[in-house]
């Protein structure tokens, strides 16, 4: 195992904070839902343009998820859940690489291509939401 670095400390602390937040949401979903509702500014993009952004419905999806209504959470914003799974997977890879000194996935030659593909999916999702109401 390599020595102490602030990057490694940050990754471990961020993991602990995320796990504590998730534990709090599981133990007290009503409090977590109220907290999310209070801090959410709503969609500024939608207020300005009248169009749905790729993240529109994310707060409603999170609140439905905290209530245990997973079908509604999926319906509010499907891309949110797929994106969160991809983000969690990428974070786990980064943490693993940092703690074990292995090569990071982001160092791969495929990584930029995958990011461009994901960006294209996000743009298509936004277009689909606004044209067909997906």
For each residue, the residues with C-beta under 8 A, 3 or more apart:
1: 99 100 101
2: 5 8 101
3:
4: 8 9
5: 2 8 9
6: 9 10
7: 10 11 98
8: 2 4 5 11 12 98 99
9: 4 5 6 12 13
10: 6 7 13 14
11: 7 8 14 15 94 95 98 99
12: 8 9 15 16 95
13: 9 10 16 17
14: 10 11 17 18
15: 11 12 18 19 91 95
16: 12 13 19 20
17: 13 14 20 21
18: 14 15 21 22
19: 15 16 22 23
20: 16 17 23 24
21: 17 18 24 25
22: 18 19 25 26
23: 19 20 26 27
24: 20 21 27 28 31 32
25: 21 22 28 29 32 66
26: 22 23 29
27: 23 24
28: 24 25 31 32
29: 25 26 32 33 66 67 68
30: 33 34
31: 24 28 34 35
32: 24 25 28 29 35 36 66
33: 29 30 36 37 63 66 67
34: 30 31 37 38
35: 31 32 38 39
36: 32 33 39 40 59 62 63 66
37: 33 34 40 59 63
38: 34 35
39: 35 36
40: 36 37 59
41: 44
42: 46 47 59
43: 46 47 52 53 55 56
44: 41 47 48
45: 48 49 51 53 56
46: 42 43 49 50 51 52 53 56
47: 42 43 44
48: 44 45
49: 45 46
50: 46
51: 45 46 126 130
52: 43 46 56 57 126 129 130
53: 43 45 46 56 126
54: 79 122 123 125 126 129
55: 43 58 77 80
56: 43 45 46 52 53 77 129
57: 52 60 61 76 77 80
58: 55 61 62 76 77 80
59: 36 37 40 42 62 63
60: 57 63 64 72 76 77
61: 57 58 64 65 72 73 74 76 77 80 81
62: 36 58 59 65 66 73 80
63: 33 36 37 59 60 66 67
64: 60 61 67 69 70 72 73 76
65: 61 62 68 69 70 73
66: 25 29 32 33 36 62 63
67: 29 33 63 64
68: 29 65
69: 64 65 72 73
70: 64 65 73 74
71: 74 75
72: 60 61 64 69 75 76
73: 61 62 64 65 69 70 76 81
74: 61 70 71 78 81
75: 71 72 78
76: 57 58 60 61 64 72 73 80
77: 55 56 57 58 60 61 80 81
78: 74 75 81 82
79: 54 82 83 121 122 125
80: 55 57 58 61 62 76 77 83 84
81: 61 73 74 77 78 84 85
82: 78 79 85 86
83: 79 80 86 87
84: 80 81 87 88
85: 81 82 88 89
86: 82 83 89 90 118
87: 83 84 90 91
88: 84 85 91 92
89: 85 86 92 93
90: 86 87 93 94 105 106
91: 15 87 88 94 95
92: 88 89 95 96
93: 89 90 96 97 104 105
94: 11 90 91 97 98 104 105 106
95: 11 12 15 91 92 98 99
96: 92 93 99 100 102
97: 93 94 100 101 102 103 104 105
98: 7 8 11 94 95 101 104
99: 1 8 11 95 96
100: 1 96 97
101: 1 2 97 98
102: 96 97
103: 97 107 108
104: 93 94 97 98 107 108
105: 90 93 94 97 108 111
106: 90 94 111
107: 103 104 111
108: 103 104 105 111
109: 112 113
110: 113 114
111: 105 106 107 108 114 115
112: 109 115 116
113: 109 110 116 117
114: 110 111 117 118
115: 111 112 118 119
116: 112 113 119 120
117: 113 114 120 121
118: 86 114 115 121 122
119: 115 116 122 123
120: 116 117 123 124
121: 79 117 118 124 125
122: 54 79 118 119 125 126
123: 54 119 120 126 127
124: 120 121 127 128
125: 54 79 121 122 128 129 134
126: 51 52 53 54 122 123 129 130
127: 123 124 130 131
128: 124 125 131 132 134
129: 52 54 56 125 126 132 133 134
130: 51 52 126 127
131: 127 128
132: 128 129
133: 129
134: 125 128 129
